[in-house]
Amino acid sequence: MEFFKELWTFLRVRKKLWLAPIIIVMVILGGLLVLAQGSVVAPFIYTLF
């Protein structure tokens, strides 16, 4: 949790809050790819990219 706290502080202090949605979407998509790598859904997810 320390990493997320430091990241949030960095974004707030440097006035880069517009990066927060981009980071969140990247983390969600990365997690989706990792979780679906060995499943039946994998071919459908890879066609999106």
DSSP file (Angstrom, degrees, kcal/mol; ACC not computed):
  #  RESIDUE AA STRUCTURE BP1 BP2  ACC     N-H-->O    O-->H-N    N-H-->O    O-->H-N    TCO  KAPPA ALPHA  PHI   PSI    X-CA   Y-CA   Z-CA
    1    1 A M     >        0   0    0      0, 0.0     4,-2.0     0, 0.0     5,-0.2   0.000 360.0 360.0 360.0 -22.2    0.0    0.0    0.0
    2    2 A E  H  >  +     0   0    0      1,-0.2     4,-2.5     2,-0.2     5,-0.2   0.890 360.0  54.5 -60.9 -39.2    3.0    2.3    0.5
    3    3 A F  H  > S+     0   0    0      1,-0.2     4,-2.6     2,-0.2    -1,-0.2   0.923 108.5  47.4 -61.8 -44.9    3.6    2.4   -3.3
    4    4 A F  H  > S+     0   0    0      2,-0.2     4,-2.5     1,-0.2    -1,-0.2   0.870 111.1  51.8 -66.3 -36.1    0.0    3.6   -4.0
    5    5 A K  H  X S+     0   0    0     -4,-2.0     4,-2.3     2,-0.2    -1,-0.2   0.929 112.5  45.2 -65.3 -44.4    0.2    6.2   -1.3
    6    6 A E  H  X S+     0   0    0     -4,-2.5     4,-2.6     2,-0.2    -2,-0.2   0.893 112.7  51.4 -66.2 -39.0    3.5    7.6   -2.7
    7    7 A L  H  X S+     0   0    0     -4,-2.6     4,-2.6     2,-0.2    -2,-0.2   0.926 110.8  47.8 -62.8 -44.9    2.0    7.4   -6.3
    8    8 A W  H  X S+     0   0    0     -4,-2.5     4,-2.3     2,-0.2    -2,-0.2   0.905 112.1  49.8 -63.4 -41.4   -1.1    9.4   -5.2
    9    9 A T  H  X S+     0   0    0     -4,-2.3     4,-2.8     2,-0.2     5,-0.3   0.913 111.0  49.9 -63.5 -42.4    1.1   12.0   -3.4
   10   10 A F  H  X S+     0   0    0     -4,-2.6     4,-2.5     1,-0.2     6,-0.2   0.937 111.8  47.3 -60.3 -47.6    3.3   12.4   -6.4
   11   11 A L  H  <>S+     0   0    0     -4,-2.6     5,-2.6     1,-0.2     6,-0.3   0.885 115.5  45.7 -63.0 -38.5    0.3   12.8   -8.7
   12   12 A R  H ><5S+     0   0    0     -4,-2.3     3,-0.7     3,-0.2    -2,-0.2   0.923 115.5  44.2 -72.2 -44.1   -1.3   15.3   -6.4
   13   13 A V  H 3<5S+     0   0    0     -4,-2.8    -2,-0.2     1,-0.2    -3,-0.2   0.898 116.9  45.0 -68.7 -40.6    1.8   17.4   -5.7
   14   14 A R  T 3<5S-     0   0    0     -4,-2.5    -1,-0.2    -5,-0.3    -2,-0.2   0.416 109.9-120.7 -85.5   3.0    2.9   17.5   -9.3
   15   15 A K  T < 5S+     0   0    0     -3,-0.7     3,-0.2    -4,-0.3    -3,-0.2   0.893  72.6 131.4  59.4  42.6   -0.6   18.4  -10.5
   16   16 A K    > < +     0   0    0     -5,-2.6     3,-2.1    -6,-0.2     4,-0.3  -0.162  12.6 132.0-114.6  36.9   -0.7   15.2  -12.7
   17   17 A L  T >   +     0   0    0     -6,-0.3     3,-1.1     1,-0.3    -1,-0.1   0.711  61.4  73.2 -64.7 -18.4   -4.1   13.9  -11.6
   18   18 A W  T 3> S+     0   0    0      1,-0.2     4,-0.5    -3,-0.2    -1,-0.3   0.686  89.0  62.7 -68.4 -15.6   -5.0   13.4  -15.3
   19   19 A L  H <> S+     0   0    0     -3,-2.1     4,-2.5     1,-0.2    -1,-0.2   0.711  83.2  79.8 -78.9 -20.4   -2.6   10.4  -15.2
   20   20 A A  H <> S+     0   0    0     -3,-1.1     4,-2.4    -4,-0.3     5,-0.2   0.911  92.0  46.5 -58.1 -48.7   -4.7    8.5  -12.6
   21   21 A P  H  > S+     0   0    0      0, 0.0     4,-2.3     0, 0.0    -1,-0.2   0.881 112.5  51.7 -63.0 -34.9   -7.4    7.2  -15.0
   22   22 A I  H  X S+     0   0    0     -4,-0.5     4,-2.2     2,-0.2    -2,-0.2   0.927 111.3  46.6 -65.5 -43.8   -4.7    6.1  -17.5
   23   23 A I  H  X S+     0   0    0     -4,-2.5     4,-2.2     2,-0.2    -1,-0.2   0.903 112.1  50.9 -64.6 -41.2   -2.8    4.2  -14.8
   24   24 A I  H  X S+     0   0    0     -4,-2.4     4,-2.3    -5,-0.2    -2,-0.2   0.922 111.0  47.4 -63.7 -44.6   -6.0    2.6  -13.5
   25   25 A V  H  X S+     0   0    0     -4,-2.3     4,-2.7     1,-0.2     5,-0.2   0.897 111.5  51.3 -64.1 -40.3   -7.0    1.4  -17.0
   26   26 A M  H  X S+     0   0    0     -4,-2.2     4,-2.3     1,-0.2    -1,-0.2   0.897 110.7  48.2 -64.2 -39.7   -3.5    0.0  -17.6
   27   27 A V  H  X S+     0   0    0     -4,-2.2     4,-2.4     2,-0.2    -2,-0.2   0.907 112.6  48.6 -66.9 -41.7   -3.5   -1.9  -14.3
   28   28 A I  H  X S+     0   0    0     -4,-2.3     4,-2.3     2,-0.2    -2,-0.2   0.935 113.7  45.9 -64.3 -46.4   -7.0   -3.4  -15.0
   29   29 A L  H  X S+     0   0    0     -4,-2.7     4,-2.3     2,-0.2    -2,-0.2   0.894 113.0  50.5 -65.0 -39.5   -6.1   -4.4  -18.6
   30   30 A G  H  X S+     0   0    0     -4,-2.3     4,-2.2    -5,-0.2    -1,-0.2   0.920 111.6  47.7 -63.3 -43.9   -2.8   -5.9  -17.4
   31   31 A G  H  X S+     0   0    0     -4,-2.4     4,-2.6     1,-0.2     5,-0.2   0.884 110.4  52.6 -63.9 -38.4   -4.6   -7.9  -14.7
   32   32 A L  H  X S+     0   0    0     -4,-2.3     4,-2.0     1,-0.2    -2,-0.2   0.910 110.3  47.7 -63.5 -42.4   -7.2   -9.1  -17.2
   33   33 A L  H  < S+     0   0    0     -4,-2.3     4,-0.4     2,-0.2    -2,-0.2   0.895 113.3  47.7 -66.0 -40.0   -4.5  -10.3  -19.5
   34   34 A V  H >< S+     0   0    0     -4,-2.2     3,-0.7     1,-0.2     4,-0.3   0.919 114.8  45.1 -67.7 -43.1   -2.6  -12.1  -16.7
   35   35 A L  H 3< S+     0   0    0     -4,-2.6     3,-0.4     1,-0.2    -1,-0.2   0.830 116.9  44.5 -70.7 -31.4   -5.7  -13.8  -15.3
   36   36 A A  T >< S+     0   0    0     -4,-2.0     3,-1.1    -5,-0.2     6,-0.4   0.375  83.8  99.9 -94.8   5.1   -7.1  -14.8  -18.7
   37   37 A Q  T <  S+     0   0    0     -3,-0.7    -1,-0.2    -4,-0.4    -2,-0.1   0.886  92.8  30.8 -61.4 -40.4   -3.8  -16.1  -20.1
   38   38 A G  T 3  S+     0   0    0     -3,-0.4    -1,-0.3    -4,-0.3     2,-0.1   0.252 106.4  91.7-102.9  13.8   -4.5  -19.8  -19.4
   39   39 A S  S X  S-     0   0    0     -3,-1.1     3,-0.8     1,-0.1    -3,-0.1  -0.447  86.5-106.4-105.2 178.1   -8.3  -19.7  -19.8
   40   40 A V  T 3  S+     0   0    0      1,-0.2     4,-0.3    -2,-0.1    -1,-0.1   0.715 114.7  64.3 -72.4 -22.2  -10.7  -20.3  -22.7
   41   41 A V  T >> S+     0   0    0      1,-0.2     4,-1.8     2,-0.1     3,-0.9   0.640  75.9  93.0 -77.5 -15.1  -11.4  -16.6  -22.9
   42   42 A A  H <> S+     0   0    0     -3,-0.8     4,-2.5    -6,-0.4     5,-0.2   0.855  80.1  52.9 -52.4 -46.5   -7.8  -15.7  -23.9
   43   43 A P  H 3> S+     0   0    0      0, 0.0     4,-1.0     0, 0.0    -1,-0.3   0.862 110.2  49.3 -61.1 -32.6   -8.3  -15.8  -27.7
   44   44 A F  H <> S+     0   0    0     -3,-0.9     4,-0.5    -4,-0.3    -2,-0.2   0.865 111.6  48.0 -73.3 -35.9  -11.2  -13.4  -27.4
   45   45 A I  H >X S+     0   0    0     -4,-1.8     3,-1.1     1,-0.2     4,-0.6   0.905 108.8  53.8 -70.6 -40.4   -9.2  -10.9  -25.3
   46   46 A Y  H >< S+     0   0    0     -4,-2.5     3,-0.6     1,-0.3    -1,-0.2   0.776 100.3  61.3 -67.4 -24.6   -6.2  -11.0  -27.6
   47   47 A T  H 3< S+     0   0    0     -4,-1.0    -1,-0.3     1,-0.2    -2,-0.2   0.748  94.9  63.3 -72.3 -20.7   -8.4  -10.1  -30.5
   48   48 A L  H <<        0   0    0     -3,-1.1    -1,-0.2    -4,-0.5    -2,-0.2   0.771 360.0 360.0 -70.1 -24.8   -9.2   -6.8  -28.8
   49   49 A F    <<        0   0    0     -3,-0.6    -1,-0.2    -4,-0.6    -2,-0.2   0.404 360.0 360.0-106.5 360.0   -5.6   -5.8  -28.9
